[in-house]
Amino acid sequence: MSLSLMGRLSLAVLHERRGRRRAGYALAAVLVIGWTAVQAMWVNPFRLLVLEPVSDETVVFVIYGVAAGLAVATMLVGLRRRLGIALAAVTVALSMLVAGVVVLNRHLYADDEPGFRQVSEEVVGRSPDGRFEVVTTSQRGDEDADFWFEEYHVESRAGLWSRRSDFIAVLDHPLDNPGLRVDEVRFTGDRAIQLRTSDGRQWTVAFDPDSLRVSHWLRSCDEPGGLCWLPLT
């Protein structure tokens, strides 16, 4: 074999290795940035509605399964052996840890408490300027549950940047007794919401239109009157 041919072959091998290494680094960058972004979306500190599906357990398993596969692909494509193995090992381990925590929490929760699922969602109030609305969701339990409950939130209407507040009310309803209900929800200005319950009482919740932080929340309790009015901590 001539020296020129050997040189061309060596150059081709070198280009192939460089190409594989670049692909490996590109996969590694996608993996690290994507994994970090998924963590941020899962925590969802700003309560963006568009990110709510990421909190679903099935979606979590799919995301971390893809991350684990991408980590192995990164190792195989062409990163230096130690770096590729380390990156793959860390990503697979973290993915398994997060998925394991999800499974463990579900298992412990299922052992101690009945499971609930959302069965309906309804807009029950809208601000005069149309920027905010109050949304209630109904949560129904499995065969072990002897009650169902409603949750109330304030939501902004800002397209992809729409957000959801903490609870403004959470009311439990025994299956054999509907108990106290929220009969009316209305905005009293651009920073306050008034709830009127079936016993005739009225409750005013102040909220920050920028952060959607609420001042108080209403919940069912065992005290006389059946409702507790608590500051948000």
Disulfide bonds with the S-S distance in Angstrom:
Cys221-Cys228 2.00
